Amino acid sequence: MKRLSGIAAFSCAMVLALPWSAAGQDGPGSKSKAAPTEPGVVIGDRGKFRLLYDGQQVGTEEFAVTPSGSDWISRGSVEIKIPGGGTTQVSAELRLAADGRPLNYQWSSQGPKKVSGAINFVGSSARMELRTEGSQPFTQEFQFDSPQVVILDNNLYHHYGILARLYDWNAKGAQTFAVLIPQDQTPGTVTVEWSGPQEIEGIKAELLRVKSADLEIELYVSNGRLVRLAVPTSKAEIRRE
């Protein structure tokens, strides 16, 4: 894969996604290091995001992060209305260890074609099976330097809230994370850096900048929870209700 579909646009210019250039070009076995984390980094959360493009709402995401024994389950569902292109629905479930390590990820998409997939993580390796309507199942394996990998789905933005939880707020500075974007079947890296306190519409927040060679994403985090995501070079924005 040369790149991942672009985060500066929503699906078919309307769905936020992380491009290969944004994820770095390290690929499997890269030497990137995950930011240090402590046990219990994942916290319960539940909410709804509005997906905006050029100030107009084009979709919504509902999500919940809840405990499941010693693990955590992150569930999300997205509905996106593409002008002239109908509606796309995406749902997914991510099982995490308490320290944020992914254990299993499953997703499905209802659009022009039905697509589903599953990823199982064992240590620092992962095995993915992808199923597309009308095609044979596709299987791929990945190897990472560390079991601490961040799932960043093309269509589910509460995953960036999990990324913000993995950031070491005490150390601050620039921290590099191994990431995997399931639909593009390509691993890579992102760098996250604290940019100070902010106030947005009366809400006190901390700004994290997710950077790559040619892209920057802004995460606004309040009380440990993602409240807004923006791409400065585009008209795309995610706002928490």
KEKOL-276378 format. One record per residue: x, y, z of N, C-alpha, C, O in turn; residue in one letter; residue number from 1; chain. Coordinates in steps of 0.05 Angstrom, whole numbers, plus 5000, padded with zeros to 4 digits. Layout:
# KEKOL-276378
[[X,Y,Z],[X,Y,Z],[X,Y,Z],[X,Y,Z],A,NUM,A]
...
***
This chain:
# KEKOL-276378
[[5017,4976,5000],[5000,5000,5000],[5018,5025,5000],[5035,5028,5017],M,1,A]
[[5014,5043,4982],[5030,5067,4981],[5021,5087,5002],[5037,5102,5013],K,2,A]
[[4994,5088,5007],[4985,5107,5027],[4958,5098,5037],[4946,5079,5027],R,3,A]
[[4949,5112,5058],[4922,5108,5068],[4905,5131,5059],[4915,5153,5054],L,4,A]
[[4879,5127,5056],[4861,5148,5046],[4862,5172,5065],[4866,5169,5089],S,5,A]
[[4859,5197,5055],[4866,5221,5069],[4848,5229,5092],[4824,5227,5090],G,6,A]
[[4861,5239,5113],[4846,5248,5137],[4833,5275,5132],[4815,5282,5147],I,7,A]
[[4843,5290,5113],[4833,5317,5108],[4806,5317,5095],[4795,5338,5088],A,8,A]
[[4794,5294,5090],[4768,5293,5077],[4751,5272,5089],[4761,5252,5100],A,9,A]
[[4724,5275,5086],[4706,5254,5094],[4703,5235,5070],[4707,5243,5047],F,10,A]
[[4696,5210,5076],[4694,5188,5057],[4684,5198,5030],[4662,5210,5029],S,11,A]
[[4699,5192,5009],[4693,5204,4983],[4692,5234,4988],[4673,5247,4980],C,12,A]
[[4713,5245,5000],[4715,5273,5008],[4698,5279,5032],[4693,5303,5036],A,13,A]
[[4688,5260,5047],[4671,5265,5069],[4676,5248,5094],[4662,5251,5114],M,14,A]
[[4697,5231,5094],[4702,5215,5118],[4731,5219,5127],[4749,5215,5111],V,15,A]
[[4735,5226,5152],[4763,5229,5162],[4777,5202,5162],[4766,5182,5171],L,16,A]
[[4802,5202,5152],[4818,5178,5153],[4847,5186,5155],[4854,5209,5147],A,17,A]
[[4864,5169,5164],[4892,5176,5168],[4908,5166,5144],[4909,5142,5139],L,18,A]
[[4921,5185,5129],[4936,5176,5105],[4962,5163,5112],[4973,5166,5134],P,19,A]
[[4972,5147,5093],[4998,5134,5098],[5020,5153,5105],[5036,5148,5123],W,20,A]
[[5020,5176,5091],[5041,5196,5096],[5038,5206,5125],[5058,5213,5138],S,21,A]
[[5013,5207,5135],[5009,5216,5163],[5018,5194,5182],[5026,5200,5204],A,22,A]
[[5015,5169,5174],[5022,5147,5192],[5051,5141,5191],[5060,5123,5205],A,23,A]
[[5066,5155,5176],[5095,5149,5173],[5099,5127,5153],[5079,5117,5142],G,24,A]
[[5123,5119,5148],[5129,5099,5128],[5146,5077,5139],[5163,5066,5126],Q,25,A]
[[5141,5071,5165],[5158,5051,5178],[5149,5022,5171],[5166,5005,5167],D,26,A]
[[5122,5018,5171],[5112,4992,5164],[5118,4971,5185],[5128,4978,5207],G,27,A]
[[5112,4946,5180],[5116,4925,5199],[5145,4923,5208],[5164,4926,5192],P,28,A]
[[5149,4918,5234],[5176,4915,5244],[5191,4941,5247],[5215,4941,5251],G,29,A]
[[5176,4964,5246],[5190,4990,5249],[5200,4993,5277],[5193,4978,5295],S,30,A]
[[5218,5013,5281],[5231,5017,5306],[5218,5038,5323],[5230,5048,5342],K,31,A]
[[5194,5046,5317],[5180,5066,5332],[5174,5055,5360],[5170,5031,5363],S,32,A]
[[5172,5073,5380],[5166,5065,5407],[5139,5077,5415],[5134,5101,5410],K,33,A]
[[5123,5061,5428],[5098,5072,5439],[5104,5089,5463],[5124,5085,5477],A,34,A]
[[5088,5110,5468],[5092,5126,5492],[5088,5110,5517],[5072,5091,5517],A,35,A]
[[5102,5116,5538],[5099,5101,5563],[5071,5104,5574],[5059,5126,5573],P,36,A]
[[5060,5082,5585],[5033,5083,5597],[5034,5069,5623],[5053,5055,5630],T,37,A]
[[5013,5073,5639],[5010,5060,5665],[4986,5043,5664],[4967,5049,5649],E,38,A]
[[4985,5021,5680],[4961,5004,5681],[4937,5021,5688],[4939,5039,5705],P,39,A]
[[4915,5015,5676],[4890,5030,5682],[4888,5056,5666],[4872,5073,5673],G,40,A]
[[4903,5058,5644],[4902,5083,5628],[4875,5087,5615],[4867,5109,5610],V,41,A]
[[4861,5065,5608],[4835,5067,5595],[4814,5074,5617],[4815,5063,5639],V,42,A]
[[4795,5091,5610],[4774,5099,5628],[4747,5097,5614],[4745,5097,5589],I,43,A]
[[4726,5094,5630],[4699,5093,5619],[4691,5119,5606],[4698,5140,5616],G,44,A]
[[4677,5117,5584],[4668,5141,5569],[4644,5134,5552],[4642,5111,5543],D,45,A]
[[4628,5153,5547],[4604,5148,5530],[4596,5175,5519],[4596,5195,5533],R,46,A]
[[4588,5176,5493],[4580,5201,5482],[4573,5200,5453],[4569,5178,5441],G,47,A]
[[4571,5224,5441],[4562,5226,5413],[4578,5249,5400],[4581,5270,5412],K,48,A]
[[4588,5244,5376],[4602,5265,5361],[4585,5273,5337],[4572,5256,5325],F,49,A]
[[4587,5298,5330],[4576,5308,5305],[4598,5310,5285],[4619,5322,5291],R,50,A]
[[4595,5300,5261],[4614,5301,5240],[4607,5324,5222],[4586,5325,5209],L,51,A]
[[4625,5344,5220],[4620,5368,5205],[4639,5370,5181],[4662,5364,5183],L,52,A]
[[4628,5380,5159],[4644,5387,5136],[4635,5414,5126],[4612,5418,5118],Y,53,A]
[[4654,5433,5126],[4648,5461,5117],[4625,5472,5134],[4608,5487,5123],D,54,A]
[[4624,5465,5160],[4604,5476,5178],[4578,5461,5177],[4560,5467,5194],G,55,A]
[[4574,5442,5159],[4549,5428,5157],[4552,5400,5168],[4572,5386,5163],Q,56,A]
[[4532,5390,5183],[4533,5364,5194],[4528,5343,5172],[4508,5344,5158],Q,57,A]
[[4546,5323,5170],[4544,5302,5150],[4542,5275,5163],[4539,5255,5149],V,58,A]
[[4543,5274,5189],[4541,5248,5202],[4543,5249,5232],[4548,5271,5243],G,59,A]
[[4540,5227,5245],[4542,5225,5274],[4557,5199,5282],[4557,5180,5267],T,60,A]
[[4569,5200,5305],[4582,5176,5317],[4573,5174,5346],[4575,5193,5361],E,61,A]
[[4563,5151,5353],[4557,5144,5381],[4577,5123,5390],[4583,5104,5376],E,62,A]
[[4587,5126,5415],[4607,5107,5425],[4604,5103,5454],[4592,5119,5469],F,63,A]
[[4616,5081,5464],[4617,5076,5492],[4642,5059,5498],[4648,5040,5484],A,64,A]
[[4656,5066,5519],[4679,5051,5529],[4672,5041,5557],[4669,5057,5575],V,65,A]
[[4670,5015,5560],[4660,5003,5585],[4678,4980,5594],[4691,4967,5577],T,66,A]
[[4679,4975,5620],[4696,4953,5630],[4683,4926,5623],[4659,4923,5621],P,67,A]
[[4701,4906,5619],[4692,4878,5614],[4712,4860,5628],[4732,4852,5617],S,68,A]
[[4706,4853,5653],[4725,4838,5670],[4750,4856,5674],[4747,4878,5683],G,69,A]
[[4773,4845,5668],[4798,4860,5671],[4805,4876,5646],[4824,4891,5646],S,70,A]
[[4788,4873,5625],[4793,4887,5600],[4772,4910,5597],[4756,4915,5614],D,71,A]
[[4774,4922,5573],[4755,4943,5566],[4744,4938,5538],[4758,4927,5521],W,72,A]
[[4719,4946,5534],[4707,4944,5507],[4700,4972,5497],[4686,4987,5511],I,73,A]
[[4709,4979,5474],[4703,5004,5461],[4685,4998,5437],[4694,4986,5417],S,74,A]
[[4660,5008,5438],[4641,5003,5416],[4634,5030,5403],[4630,5050,5417],R,75,A]
[[4632,5030,5377],[4624,5055,5363],[4607,5049,5339],[4611,5028,5326],G,76,A]
[[4590,5067,5332],[4574,5065,5307],[4572,5093,5294],[4568,5113,5308],S,77,A]
[[4576,5093,5268],[4576,5118,5253],[4556,5116,5230],[4553,5096,5217],V,78,A]
[[4542,5138,5226],[4525,5141,5202],[4533,5166,5187],[4533,5188,5199],E,79,A]
[[4540,5163,5162],[4549,5186,5146],[4531,5188,5121],[4527,5169,5106],I,80,A]
[[4521,5212,5117],[4505,5218,5093],[4522,5233,5073],[4530,5256,5078],K,81,A]
[[4528,5220,5051],[4544,5232,5030],[4526,5244,5009],[4510,5230,4997],I,82,A]
[[4528,5271,5005],[4511,5284,4985],[4512,5270,4958],[4534,5267,4946],P,83,A]
[[4489,5261,4949],[4488,5247,4923],[4498,5219,4924],[4498,5205,4903],G,84,A]
[[4506,5209,4947],[4517,5182,4949],[4505,5164,4969],[4516,5143,4975],G,85,A]
[[4482,5172,4980],[4468,5154,4999],[4481,5156,5027],[4495,5175,5034],G,86,A]
[[4475,5135,5043],[4484,5134,5071],[4503,5110,5075],[4498,5088,5065],T,87,A]
[[4524,5114,5090],[4542,5093,5098],[4541,5090,5129],[4541,5109,5143],T,88,A]
[[4539,5065,5137],[4538,5059,5166],[4561,5041,5173],[4567,5021,5159],Q,89,A]
[[4575,5047,5195],[4598,5032,5204],[4595,5026,5233],[4588,5044,5249],V,90,A]
[[4601,5002,5241],[4600,4995,5270],[4625,4978,5276],[4636,4964,5259],S,91,A]
[[4635,4980,5301],[4659,4966,5308],[4661,4961,5338],[4648,4975,5354],A,92,A]
[[4677,4941,5345],[4682,4935,5373],[4712,4930,5377],[4723,4913,5363],E,93,A]
[[4724,4944,5396],[4752,4941,5402],[4755,4931,5431],[4745,4944,5450],L,94,A]
[[4768,4909,5435],[4775,4899,5462],[4803,4908,5469],[4822,4903,5454],R,95,A]
[[4806,4920,5492],[4832,4931,5501],[4839,4920,5529],[4822,4914,5545],L,96,A]
[[4865,4916,5533],[4875,4911,5560],[4874,4938,5575],[4871,4959,5563],A,97,A]
[[4876,4936,5602],[4874,4960,5618],[4895,4981,5612],[4891,5005,5616],A,98,A]
[[4918,4972,5601],[4940,4991,5595],[4938,5001,5566],[4956,5015,5556],D,99,A]
[[4916,4994,5552],[4911,5005,5525],[4919,4987,5503],[4915,4994,5479],G,100,A]
[[4931,4964,5508],[4939,4946,5487],[4915,4934,5473],[4896,4925,5487],R,101,A]
[[4914,4934,5447],[4891,4921,5433],[4893,4891,5435],[4914,4879,5432],P,102,A]
[[4870,4878,5439],[4869,4849,5440],[4853,4838,5416],[4861,4817,5405],L,103,A]
[[4832,4852,5408],[4816,4843,5386],[4800,4866,5375],[4791,4883,5390],N,104,A]
[[4797,4867,5348],[4782,4888,5336],[4765,4876,5314],[4774,4861,5297],Y,105,A]
[[4739,4884,5313],[4720,4875,5293],[4704,4898,5283],[4695,4915,5299],Q,106,A]
[[4699,4899,5257],[4684,4921,5246],[4668,4912,5222],[4674,4892,5209],W,107,A]
[[4647,4927,5215],[4631,4922,5191],[4621,4948,5180],[4617,4967,5195],S,108,A]
[[4618,4949,5154],[4609,4973,5140],[4587,4966,5121],[4589,4947,5105],S,109,A]
[[4565,4982,5122],[4543,4978,5104],[4542,5002,5085],[4535,5025,5093],Q,110,A]
[[4549,4998,5060],[4549,5020,5040],[4544,5008,5013],[4528,4989,5010],G,111,A]
[[4557,5019,4992],[4555,5007,4966],[4562,4977,4966],[4550,4961,4951],P,112,A]
[[4581,4969,4983],[4588,4941,4987],[4590,4936,5017],[4599,4953,5032],K,113,A]
[[4583,4912,5025],[4586,4904,5053],[4615,4895,5057],[4626,4878,5043],K,114,A]
[[4628,4906,5078],[4655,4900,5085],[4657,4894,5114],[4644,4908,5130],V,115,A]
[[4671,4873,5122],[4675,4867,5150],[4703,4857,5154],[4716,4848,5135],S,116,A]
[[4713,4859,5179],[4740,4849,5184],[4744,4844,5213],[4728,4852,5230],G,117,A]
[[4765,4829,5219],[4772,4823,5247],[4802,4822,5249],[4816,4812,5231],A,118,A]
[[4813,4832,5272],[4841,4831,5277],[4845,4819,5305],[4833,4828,5324],I,119,A]
[[4862,4799,5307],[4869,4787,5333],[4898,4793,5339],[4916,4788,5322],N,120,A]
[[4903,4804,5362],[4931,4811,5371],[4941,4790,5391],[4927,4783,5410],F,121,A]
[[4965,4781,5386],[4979,4763,5405],[5007,4773,5408],[5023,4772,5390],V,122,A]
[[5013,4784,5432],[5039,4797,5436],[5043,4820,5417],[5026,4837,5415],G,123,A]
[[5065,4820,5402],[5071,4842,5384],[5064,4834,5355],[5073,4847,5336],S,124,A]
[[5047,4814,5351],[5038,4807,5324],[5008,4809,5322],[4994,4809,5342],S,125,A]
[[4998,4811,5298],[4969,4813,5293],[4962,4799,5267],[4977,4799,5248],A,126,A]
[[4939,4787,5267],[4929,4773,5243],[4902,4784,5236],[4883,4785,5253],R,127,A]
[[4899,4793,5212],[4874,4806,5203],[4861,4790,5181],[4874,4780,5163],M,128,A]
[[4834,4788,5182],[4819,4776,5160],[4799,4797,5151],[4784,4808,5167],E,129,A]
[[4799,4803,5125],[4781,4823,5113],[4762,4809,5094],[4771,4793,5077],L,130,A]
[[4736,4815,5096],[4716,4804,5079],[4701,4827,5064],[4690,4844,5077],R,131,A]
[[4701,4825,5038],[4687,4845,5021],[4667,4830,5004],[4673,4809,4992],T,132,A]
[[4643,4841,5003],[4621,4829,4988],[4630,4824,4959],[4639,4842,4945],E,133,A]
[[4627,4799,4950],[4634,4792,4923],[4662,4784,4919],[4671,4778,4896],G,134,A]
[[4678,4783,4941],[4707,4777,4938],[4714,4755,4958],[4699,4750,4978],S,135,A]
[[4737,4741,4954],[4746,4722,4972],[4758,4735,4997],[4769,4757,4995],Q,136,A]
[[4756,4722,5020],[4768,4734,5044],[4798,4738,5041],[4812,4723,5027],P,137,A]
[[4808,4760,5053],[4836,4767,5050],[4849,4766,5078],[4838,4777,5097],F,138,A]
[[4871,4752,5081],[4884,4750,5107],[4912,4762,5106],[4927,4759,5086],T,139,A]
[[4920,4776,5127],[4946,4789,5128],[4956,4789,5157],[4941,4791,5175],Q,140,A]
[[4982,4786,5160],[4995,4786,5186],[5014,4810,5189],[5026,4818,5169],E,141,A]
[[5015,4821,5213],[5032,4844,5219],[5050,4838,5243],[5042,4823,5261],F,142,A]
[[5074,4850,5242],[5092,4848,5265],[5100,4876,5274],[5105,4893,5257],Q,143,A]
[[5100,4880,5300],[5107,4906,5312],[5129,4902,5332],[5135,4880,5340],F,144,A]
[[5143,4924,5339],[5164,4923,5358],[5153,4919,5387],[5167,4909,5404],D,145,A]
[[5128,4927,5391],[5116,4926,5417],[5086,4919,5414],[5074,4925,5394],S,146,A]
[[5075,4907,5435],[5046,4901,5434],[5029,4926,5437],[5005,4925,5434],P,147,A]
[[5041,4949,5444],[5026,4974,5447],[5022,4987,5420],[5039,5002,5410],Q,148,A]
[[4999,4981,5408],[4992,4991,5381],[4965,5005,5384],[4948,4997,5399],V,149,A]
[[4962,5027,5369],[4937,5042,5370],[4921,5037,5345],[4931,5041,5322],V,150,A]
[[4896,5028,5348],[4878,5025,5326],[4866,5052,5319],[4854,5065,5337],I,151,A]
[[4868,5061,5295],[4855,5086,5285],[4839,5079,5261],[4848,5080,5238],L,152,A]
[[4813,5073,5266],[4795,5066,5244],[4790,5091,5227],[4789,5113,5237],D,153,A]
[[4786,5086,5201],[4781,5108,5182],[4755,5124,5190],[4753,5147,5183],N,154,A]
[[4737,5110,5203],[4710,5122,5207],[4702,5127,5236],[4681,5138,5241],N,155,A]
[[4718,5119,5255],[4711,5120,5283],[4730,5139,5298],[4753,5132,5302],L,156,A]
[[4720,5162,5307],[4738,5183,5316],[4742,5181,5346],[4761,5195,5356],Y,157,A]
[[4726,5166,5361],[4731,5163,5390],[4757,5148,5394],[4768,5148,5417],H,158,A]
[[4768,5134,5374],[4794,5121,5376],[4816,5142,5382],[4836,5135,5395],H,159,A]
[[4812,5167,5373],[4832,5187,5379],[4831,5195,5408],[4851,5204,5419],Y,160,A]
[[4808,5191,5421],[4806,5195,5449],[4823,5174,5464],[4835,5180,5485],G,161,A]
[[4823,5150,5454],[4840,5129,5466],[4870,5136,5462],[4886,5132,5480],I,162,A]
[[4876,5146,5438],[4904,5155,5433],[4912,5177,5454],[4934,5177,5464],L,163,A]
[[4893,5196,5459],[4899,5217,5478],[4904,5206,5506],[4920,5217,5522],A,164,A]
[[4890,5184,5513],[4894,5172,5540],[4921,5158,5541],[4933,5157,5563],R,165,A]
[[4931,5148,5519],[4957,5135,5518],[4980,5154,5520],[5003,5147,5527],L,166,A]
[[4975,5179,5513],[4996,5200,5515],[5004,5203,5544],[4987,5204,5562],Y,167,A]
[[5030,5205,5549],[5041,5209,5576],[5040,5239,5582],[5058,5254,5574],D,168,A]
[[5019,5247,5596],[5015,5276,5602],[5036,5287,5622],[5041,5311,5622],W,169,A]
[[5048,5269,5638],[5068,5279,5656],[5095,5285,5642],[5108,5304,5648],N,170,A]
[[5102,5268,5623],[5126,5272,5608],[5123,5294,5587],[5142,5308,5581],A,171,A]
[[5099,5296,5575],[5094,5314,5553],[5114,5310,5531],[5125,5288,5527],K,172,A]
[[5120,5332,5516],[5139,5329,5494],[5127,5313,5471],[5104,5306,5472],G,173,A]
[[5143,5307,5451],[5135,5292,5428],[5138,5262,5434],[5159,5253,5442],A,174,A]
[[5116,5247,5429],[5116,5218,5434],[5106,5204,5409],[5086,5212,5397],Q,175,A]
[[5120,5183,5402],[5113,5168,5377],[5098,5142,5383],[5105,5127,5401],T,176,A]
[[5077,5137,5368],[5060,5114,5372],[5058,5097,5346],[5056,5108,5324],F,177,A]
[[5060,5071,5350],[5054,5053,5328],[5024,5052,5324],[5009,5050,5343],A,178,A]
[[5015,5054,5299],[4986,5054,5293],[4980,5034,5271],[4997,5027,5255],V,179,A]
[[4955,5025,5271],[4945,5008,5250],[4917,5017,5241],[4899,5019,5257],L,180,A]
[[4915,5024,5215],[4889,5032,5204],[4878,5007,5190],[4887,5000,5168],I,181,A]
[[4857,4994,5201],[4848,4968,5191],[4841,4968,5162],[4849,4950,5147],P,182,A]
[[4824,4987,5153],[4814,4985,5125],[4836,4987,5104],[4833,4977,5082],Q,183,A]
[[4858,5000,5111],[4880,5004,5092],[4902,4983,5095],[4921,4983,5080],D,184,A]
[[4899,4966,5115],[4917,4943,5118],[4946,4952,5120],[4964,4938,5110],Q,185,A]
[[4951,4975,5132],[4978,4986,5132],[4985,4998,5160],[4971,5016,5169],T,186,A]
[[5006,4988,5173],[5015,5000,5198],[5033,5023,5193],[5044,5027,5171],P,187,A]
[[5037,5039,5213],[5056,5062,5211],[5059,5075,5238],[5057,5061,5258],G,188,A]
[[5066,5101,5238],[5070,5115,5264],[5058,5143,5262],[5055,5154,5240],T,189,A]
[[5051,5154,5285],[5044,5182,5288],[5059,5193,5311],[5067,5179,5330],V,190,A]
[[5064,5219,5311],[5076,5233,5333],[5056,5252,5346],[5042,5267,5332],T,191,A]
[[5054,5251,5372],[5034,5267,5387],[5050,5286,5406],[5068,5277,5419],V,192,A]
[[5041,5311,5406],[5056,5331,5422],[5036,5350,5435],[5017,5359,5423],E,193,A]
[[5041,5356,5461],[5024,5374,5476],[5029,5403,5467],[5052,5411,5464],W,194,A]
[[5008,5419,5464],[5011,5446,5455],[4998,5466,5474],[4992,5489,5466],S,195,A]
[[4993,5458,5498],[4984,5477,5519],[4954,5478,5523],[4939,5465,5508],G,196,A]
[[4945,5493,5543],[4917,5495,5549],[4902,5512,5528],[4914,5531,5516],P,197,A]
[[4877,5506,5524],[4860,5521,5505],[4832,5525,5517],[4825,5511,5536],Q,198,A]
[[4817,5543,5507],[4789,5546,5514],[4773,5547,5489],[4776,5565,5473],E,199,A]
[[4754,5528,5486],[4737,5527,5462],[4708,5528,5471],[4698,5510,5484],I,200,A]
[[4694,5549,5463],[4666,5553,5470],[4661,5549,5499],[4642,5536,5508],E,201,A]
[[4679,5561,5516],[4675,5561,5544],[4685,5536,5558],[4683,5534,5583],G,202,A]
[[4696,5517,5543],[4706,5492,5555],[4737,5494,5556],[4750,5500,5537],I,203,A]
[[4747,5489,5580],[4776,5488,5583],[4787,5461,5574],[4777,5440,5583],K,204,A]
[[4806,5461,5557],[4817,5437,5545],[4847,5439,5542],[4859,5460,5544],A,205,A]
[[4859,5416,5536],[4887,5414,5529],[4889,5406,5500],[4875,5388,5491],E,206,A]
[[4908,5418,5486],[4911,5413,5457],[4934,5394,5452],[4956,5399,5460],L,207,A]
[[4928,5372,5438],[4948,5354,5428],[4949,5356,5398],[4928,5357,5384],L,208,A]
[[4973,5357,5387],[4976,5357,5358],[4987,5330,5349],[5008,5321,5357],R,209,A]
[[4972,5317,5331],[4980,5291,5320],[4993,5298,5293],[4980,5308,5275],V,210,A]
[[5018,5291,5290],[5034,5301,5267],[5046,5279,5251],[5051,5257,5260],K,211,A]
[[5049,5285,5225],[5065,5268,5207],[5081,5287,5189],[5082,5311,5194],S,212,A]
[[5093,5276,5168],[5110,5292,5151],[5094,5314,5137],[5104,5336,5132],A,213,A]
[[5068,5309,5131],[5053,5329,5115],[5025,5333,5125],[5008,5342,5110],D,214,A]
[[5019,5325,5150],[4992,5329,5160],[4992,5333,5190],[5010,5324,5204],L,215,A]
[[4973,5349,5199],[4970,5355,5228],[4941,5353,5236],[4923,5365,5222],E,216,A]
[[4935,5340,5258],[4908,5337,5268],[4908,5349,5296],[4927,5344,5311],I,217,A]
[[4888,5364,5303],[4886,5376,5330],[4865,5360,5347],[4842,5357,5338],E,218,A]
[[4874,5352,5370],[4856,5338,5389],[4853,5356,5413],[4873,5364,5426],L,219,A]
[[4828,5363,5420],[4822,5379,5444],[4811,5360,5465],[4791,5347,5462],Y,220,A]
[[4825,5359,5488],[4820,5340,5509],[4813,5355,5535],[4828,5372,5544],V,221,A]
[[4790,5348,5546],[4781,5360,5571],[4774,5338,5591],[4758,5320,5586],S,222,A]
[[4787,5340,5615],[4783,5320,5636],[4788,5292,5626],[4773,5273,5633],N,223,A]
[[4808,5289,5609],[4816,5263,5599],[4799,5252,5576],[4803,5229,5568],G,224,A]
[[4780,5268,5566],[4762,5259,5545],[4764,5277,5520],[4766,5302,5523],R,225,A]
[[4763,5265,5497],[4764,5280,5472],[4738,5296,5468],[4716,5284,5469],L,226,A]
[[4740,5322,5464],[4716,5339,5460],[4714,5350,5431],[4693,5358,5422],V,227,A]
[[4738,5351,5418],[4737,5361,5390],[4762,5351,5375],[4783,5347,5387],R,228,A]
[[4758,5346,5349],[4780,5339,5331],[4778,5356,5307],[4756,5360,5296],L,229,A]
[[4800,5367,5298],[4800,5385,5275],[4825,5380,5258],[4846,5373,5268],A,230,A]
[[4821,5384,5232],[4844,5383,5213],[4847,5411,5202],[4831,5420,5185],V,231,A]
[[4868,5426,5211],[4871,5454,5203],[4871,5459,5173],[4863,5480,5164],P,232,A]
[[4881,5440,5158],[4884,5444,5129],[4859,5436,5114],[4859,5436,5089],T,233,A]
[[4837,5429,5128],[4813,5421,5114],[4789,5433,5127],[4792,5448,5147],S,234,A]
[[4765,5427,5117],[4740,5437,5128],[4727,5416,5146],[4703,5419,5153],K,235,A]
[[4741,5396,5153],[4730,5374,5169],[4734,5378,5199],[4756,5387,5207],A,236,A]
[[4713,5372,5214],[4715,5376,5243],[4696,5356,5257],[4675,5350,5246],E,237,A]
[[4704,5347,5280],[4688,5329,5297],[4683,5343,5323],[4702,5352,5336],I,238,A]
[[4657,5346,5331],[4651,5359,5356],[4634,5341,5374],[4615,5328,5365],R,239,A]
[[4641,5341,5399],[4625,5325,5419],[4600,5340,5427],[4601,5364,5431],R,240,A]
[[4578,5326,5428],[4553,5338,5437],[4552,5339,5468],[4533,5349,5479],E,241,A]
***
